[in-house]
Amino acid sequence: MGYVIAVSGKGGTGKTLISALLIRHFSRKCPVLAIDADPDSNLPDVLGVEVERTIGDVRESLTGEEVREFEGRIHEILVEERDFDLLVMGRPEQEGCYCVVNNILRVAIDSLAKNYDITIIDCEAGLEHLSRRTTRNVDIMLVVTDATKKGILTAKRIKEIANNLHIKFKRIFVVVNRITPELQEQMEVSLREEGLDVIGFIPFDQIVAEYDLMGRTVFEFPDDTPVVRAFDGVVKRIEEELSGL
C-alpha cells in the first residue's frame, strides 16, 4: 500500500510548482502516480507532458451506472511516462456540476493509488476539493501559501473545514512559497499563532519564471538552485513523517 500526498492552497501561491517538485523528487526513487485534480489544469505543462484525454473527456461517454465500472477504462486516459504516470481531471464538456467527474476521480484514486509507492494530487485551488471529498484518503496534506494574510487564512480554513467534515488527514502541513528572508520569521510566528505547522519555506527564485518562459520543466532545474535546495529540506521532513505513519 502506497502513500498519498495532496497539495492544496489559494490560487496563485505556487501550488502546482510544489506538486511538480514532489513528483520530480519521488519519481527518482520509486513508482509515482501524479494526479491533476484541478479543472484549470497546469500540471502537465510544468511536467512537460502531452495529455490527449482527461477524466472530463471520458465522463461524457459514461452513464451513471457505468461510473462504477470506470476502473476498466482508466488506462485510456492514464499517461505513462518513463518515471511517473499522470492522470488529469480536466473539465466536462457540459456546463454545470462536477459531481460525476469528481466521483470518477475518487474511483480512479482509490483504484490506482495502491499500485504506486507515492501518489501526488495537485488539488484545485481553494476549498472546494474538501466538500467534494476528492482528498478523503490522504496521508499528508500540504497547504501552500504565500506571504500574505489571505494565504494564511486560506490555510487555516482548509484545516478547519477538514476537521468540520471529519476528513482525517494523517498529517497537515503548510509550505510557504516565494518567501523573502525578511518575512520568514514573521510568517513563522503568524502561522504558529493560527495553529498551523510549517514544514518549510521556499524562497523566491528567478529561475522558476525563466524556465517557465523558455518552456522548460521542473526536471531541468539545476540541483543547486535556491528553490531546489530549499525543497530538499521539505521532502526530507515529508519522508520522515511518512516513515512514522
C-alpha positions in Angstrom: 0.0 0.0 0.0 1.5 3.4 -1.0 1.2 6.8 0.5 -0.9 9.7 -0.8 0.2 13.3 -0.6 -2.2 16.1 -1.6 -1.2 19.7 -2.3 -3.8 22.5 -1.9 -3.9 26.2 -1.3 -5.1 29.6 -2.6 -4.8 30.2 -6.3 -1.5 31.8 -7.4 0.6 30.6 -4.4 2.6 28.1 -6.5 0.6 25.0 -5.6 1.3 23.3 -8.9 5.0 24.1 -8.6 5.2 22.3 -5.2 3.3 19.3 -6.7 5.7 19.2 -9.6 8.7 19.4 -7.3 7.3 16.5 -5.2 6.9 14.4 -8.4 10.5 15.4 -9.5 11.9 14.2 -6.2 9.9 11.0 -5.6 9.9 9.8 -9.2 13.7 9.4 -9.0 13.2 6.9 -6.2 10.0 4.9 -6.7 6.9 4.5 -8.8 4.8 7.7 -8.7 1.2 8.4 -9.7 0.6 12.1 -10.4 -3.0 13.3 -10.4 -4.0 16.8 -11.7 -7.3 17.3 -9.8 -7.6 20.9 -10.8 -10.1 21.7 -13.5 -7.8 24.6 -14.5 -5.1 22.1 -15.4 -1.5 23.3 -15.3 0.5 20.3 -14.0 1.1 18.7 -17.4 2.7 21.9 -18.7 5.0 22.1 -15.7 6.0 18.5 -16.1 6.4 18.7 -19.8 3.7 16.1 -20.6 1.3 16.0 -23.5 -2.2 14.9 -22.5 -4.7 13.8 -25.1 -7.6 12.7 -22.9 -8.8 13.6 -19.4 -11.4 12.3 -17.0 -13.7 15.1 -18.2 -13.5 13.7 -21.8 -14.3 10.2 -20.7 -17.1 11.3 -18.5 -19.2 12.4 -21.5 -19.5 8.8 -22.7 -20.5 7.3 -19.3 -23.9 6.8 -17.8 -24.4 7.0 -14.0 -24.2 3.2 -13.7 -21.0 3.0 -15.8 -19.2 5.4 -13.5 -18.9 2.5 -11.0 -17.2 0.4 -13.7 -14.9 3.2 -14.8 -11.9 1.3 -13.4 -11.7 -0.7 -16.6 -11.2 2.4 -18.7 -8.7 4.2 -16.6 -5.8 3.2 -18.8 -7.5 5.0 -21.7 -6.5 8.3 -20.1 -3.5 7.4 -17.9 -0.4 9.0 -19.4 2.6 6.7 -18.8 5.9 8.5 -18.7 9.3 6.9 -18.0 9.5 7.9 -14.3 5.8 8.5 -13.4 2.2 8.2 -14.6 -0.2 11.1 -14.9 -4.0 11.3 -14.6 -5.7 14.6 -15.4 -9.2 15.6 -14.3 -9.9 18.2 -16.9 -13.2 19.8 -17.5 -16.5 18.2 -18.5 -17.7 19.5 -21.9 -21.1 20.3 -20.5 -21.6 23.3 -18.2 -22.5 22.8 -14.6 -21.9 20.3 -11.8 -18.6 18.5 -11.5 -20.2 15.8 -9.3 -19.8 12.9 -11.8 -16.3 13.9 -12.7 -15.4 14.0 -9.0 -17.0 10.7 -8.4 -14.9 9.2 -11.3 -11.8 10.9 -9.8 -12.4 9.3 -6.4 -12.8 5.9 -8.1 -9.6 6.5 -10.0 -7.6 7.5 -6.9 -9.0 4.5 -4.9 -8.2 2.1 -7.7 -4.8 3.3 -8.8 -3.1 4.6 -5.7 -2.5 1.1 -4.3 -0.3 0.3 -7.3 2.2 3.1 -6.6 4.6 3.8 -3.8 3.6 7.5 -3.9 0.5 9.3 -5.2 0.7 13.1 -5.5 -2.5 15.0 -6.0 -2.5 18.6 -7.3 -5.8 19.8 -5.9 -7.9 22.6 -7.3 -7.3 26.0 -5.8 -9.3 27.0 -2.8 -11.6 24.9 -0.6 -14.0 23.0 -3.0 -12.0 19.8 -3.1 -12.7 19.3 0.6 -16.5 19.4 0.3 -16.2 17.2 -2.8 -14.1 14.8 -0.8 -11.7 14.1 -3.6 -8.9 14.2 -1.0 -10.6 11.9 1.6 -7.8 9.2 1.9 -4.7 11.3 2.2 -1.7 10.7 4.4 -0.1 14.2 4.1 -1.9 17.3 3.1 0.4 20.2 2.1 -1.2 23.6 2.1 0.8 26.1 0.0 0.6 29.7 1.0 2.5 32.9 0.1 3.5 35.7 2.5 0.0 37.2 2.6 -2.7 37.4 5.2 -5.2 35.9 2.7 -2.9 32.9 2.1 -2.6 32.3 5.8 -6.4 32.5 6.3 -6.9 30.1 3.4 -4.5 27.6 5.0 -6.4 28.0 8.3 -9.8 27.5 6.6 -8.6 24.3 4.9 -7.6 22.8 8.2 -10.9 24.0 9.8 -13.1 22.6 7.0 -11.3 19.3 7.0 -12.0 19.0 10.7 -15.6 20.0 10.4 -16.2 17.5 7.6 -14.3 14.8 9.6 -11.8 14.4 6.8 -8.9 12.8 8.7 -5.6 13.7 7.1 -2.9 11.9 9.0 -0.7 15.0 8.8 -1.3 18.5 7.6 1.5 21.0 7.0 2.0 24.4 5.5 4.6 25.2 2.9 5.4 28.9 2.5 6.3 29.7 -1.1 8.2 32.7 -2.6 9.3 33.9 0.8 11.9 36.6 1.3 14.4 36.3 4.2 13.0 39.5 5.7 9.5 38.0 6.1 10.3 34.4 7.1 10.4 34.9 10.9 7.2 37.0 10.8 5.4 34.4 8.7 6.5 31.6 11.0 5.1 33.5 14.0 1.8 34.3 12.2 1.3 30.7 11.1 2.1 29.4 14.6 -0.5 31.8 16.1 -3.1 30.3 13.8 -2.2 26.8 14.9 -0.6 25.8 11.7 2.5 23.6 11.4 5.1 24.9 8.9 7.1 22.2 7.1 9.3 24.5 5.1 9.9 27.8 3.4 10.6 28.1 -0.4 12.4 31.3 -1.4 11.6 33.3 -4.5 13.8 32.0 -7.3 14.1 33.8 -10.6 14.9 30.5 -12.4 11.3 29.4 -11.9 10.0 32.2 -14.1 12.9 32.0 -16.5 12.4 28.3 -17.1 8.6 28.7 -17.5 9.1 31.4 -20.2 11.5 29.1 -22.0 9.1 26.2 -21.8 11.5 24.1 -19.7 10.3 21.8 -17.0 11.0 21.3 -13.3 13.0 18.2 -14.2 15.5 20.6 -15.8 16.0 22.7 -12.7 19.7 22.5 -11.6 20.0 20.8 -8.2 21.9 23.8 -6.7 19.2 26.4 -7.3 17.7 28.0 -4.2 14.2 26.6 -4.9 15.5 23.0 -5.2 17.9 23.3 -2.2 15.1 24.6 0.0 12.7 21.9 -1.3 15.1 19.2 -0.4 14.5 20.2 3.3 10.8 19.9 2.8 10.9 16.4 1.3 13.3 15.2 3.9 10.7 16.2 6.5 7.9 14.5 4.5 9.9 11.3 4.2 10.4 11.3 8.0 6.7 11.8 8.6 5.8 9.0 6.1 8.2 6.6 7.8 6.3 7.2 11.1 2.8 6.5 9.7 
